[in-house]
Amino acid sequence: MTSVAKPTVLITGASSGIGAVYADRFARRGHDLVLVARDTARLDALAERLRREAKVGVDTIRADLTDPADLASVEARLRDDERIGVLVNNAGAALKGNFLDQSLEDISALIALNVTALTRLARVAAPRFAATGTGAIVNVASVVGFAPEIGLTVYGATKAFVLFLSQGLHLELGPRGVYVQAVLPSATRTEIWERSGRDVDALPAVMDTGELVDAALVGYDRRETVTIPPLHDAGQWDAYDAARRAMVPNVMQVHAAPRYRNG
């Protein structure tokens, strides 16, 4: 009996943090990997360890996904390598300061990474996955994407986009056999905090990256559309989503609501 080869997994932001843990976990499940990140030394060290410990094939692509040429090289690999059947869109960043402190250049770079690159990679993967009726796209979003009260306004807005995109792609691609998952961490112990000028140890609750990814993979195996590892009462998300769905038919109206016609 011939065994079916497991799909290769392409992971962005793979040299550290959540991405590196995803690489470790998929490697231990027997998947070959394509790891994408900016830090060549870390990327190569991780690849060598996983080849040795998990006995899987690991390719690396050094790429800054805010650079159009680098992004194009990753897109080409994703488009042309038919072995790749799982895309983990993990690369992301936050910004120092508040909205009034952040420069236009920094905001544009954040959107380029958190939104544009993620969307382009999903768009490149989706047609090939849909054509074969297989494949998975995992988009790492954040609970900040539905909770502006937490702050991080631009970062949160990019993660709200990722959540919406994932839900929309689930509706479009799910019937064609493509699984789409949005993973929503809360504060997780990664280098994103230091890079955005925040003290991770000053936060009230911080999850370990290993626990976060292991929980996300439980949701992946269950084929959840939205996985929120830190949310203990799943019924809260179900109620939130049900309330949102209930509004949809009520906003399809010809006339404005009476409260806006009596001003």
Secondary structure, DSSP 8 states (H G I E B T S, - for coil): -------EEEEESTTSHHHHHHHHHHHHTT--EEEEES-HHHHHHHHHHHHHHH---EEEEE--TTSHHHHHHHHHHHHH-TTEEEEEE------SS-GGGS-HHHHHHHHIIIIIIHHHHHHHHHHHHHHHT--EEEEE--GGGG-GGG--HHHHHHHHHHHHHHHHHHHHHGGGT-EEEEE---SBSSTHHHHTT--GGGSS--B-HHHHHHHHHHHHHTT-SEE-TT-S-HHHHHHHHHHHHHHGGGG--SS--GGGS--
